[in-house]
Amino acid sequence: MNSEHTNRGATAVQEAEPPAPKPGRPAGHYWVAILAALTVAALIVSGILPRIQASKNLRRETQEMAVPTVTVVQPRRSTTAPEIVLPANVQAFIDSPVYARTNGYLKQWYVDIGARVKAGQLLAEIDTPEVNQQLRQARADLNTAEANLNLSRITTERYNDLLKTDSVSKQDADNAAGDYAAKQAIVHSAEANVKRLEELQSFQKIYAPFTGVITARNTELFHIAQPDKLRVYVNVPEAYSQAAKPGLTADLTLAEFPDRRFPGKLVRTANAIDTNTRTLLVEIDVDNPTGTLLSGAYAEVHLKLPGAPSSLILPVNALLFRSEGLRVATVPDGQHAELKPVTLGHDFGNEVEVVSGLSGDETVIVSPPDSIVSGQTVRIVQTPASGAPQ
């Protein structure tokens, strides 16, 4: 019994033991292979992942650098009734050259440049020997024609008396009458020639056509201007053309009178826009009784235009000069640029006046890149003071 029980226990023990490994294939080799594979995979992953990450970072930085960085400004609204300052040319109200109207030699000057003369005043005399000789000959021809006319008249009268008694034929009387009429025509022609030469001779003396100042003395003899009243011509931009109406007052300033303003009045306009300059030519009359202002001077006109359209002020470096016209770059959504056409008014140097194209609520790019186009992504980094020049 004990022996059988012992055998059965040994058999149970033997069945519980794991089977012995096969010869030539030890169990440690599996773990070595797995460890090697994991090591290789770790090396591969550790080398590739940084490169992938670096490539992503490079692409992101490149995209960020491709987006232009810009500063923006908001337009500043100007006053509703602006005073515009425009360059102007000052001219005398009446300005005329004085020419010699006869042939001859200048005999004497009586005035020089800067002289104030009265209407009808003698300015110069011309010696005309040829005209004088022609006049003497014309008068002699007139005397001969008058003598012939007198003889023809006597003959005609005698023939008419003889015709009543049939002492001469009708034909002879008619011939005498015809000769008398021809002699009359010759006399009239001679009288006209004498009168013409007398008028030419009268041009020997040059008189002032009106009261004024002699501004030039040269081959045309004189140039005379009337400075008591001046015409000032101004080119008003088209944007203000509807507000520039006759009757408006304007002040004239000159560099030589820094603390003075000379009042004037807009009297007429050209009623047409110059297609080359897109401006309206207007005339402003200025009283100049003392002759303080000189004809031909350069001046600035301060013109207040009531009811003129409200305008906007932008820094000059916000403008884009394109072949299709003047543009400004705006950022309506804060991320994308949009180009808008604008029309300028007055140029203030660092700033310009925009009279159309903007509403005043836009965000405008200052110093935009020359290559910027509508729809391009931009990055706003700074917003300077409204309307401040950069």
Secondary structure by P-SEA (a helix, b strand, c coil): caaaaaaaaaaaaaaacccccccccccaaaaaaaaaaaaaaaaaaaacaaaaaaaaaaaaaaaaaacccbbbbbbbbcccccbbbbbbbbbccbbbbbbbcccccccccccccccccccccccbbbbbaaaaaaaaaaaaaaaaaaaaaaaaaaaaaaaaaaaaaccccaaaaaaaaaaaaaaaaaaaaaaaaaaaaaaaaaacbbbcccccccccccccccccccccbbbbbbbbcccccccccccbbbbbbccccccbbbbbbbccccccccccccbbbbbbbbbccccccccccccccccccccccccccccccccccccccbbbbbbccccbbbbbbbbbccccccbbbbcccccccccccccccccccccbbbbbcccccccccc
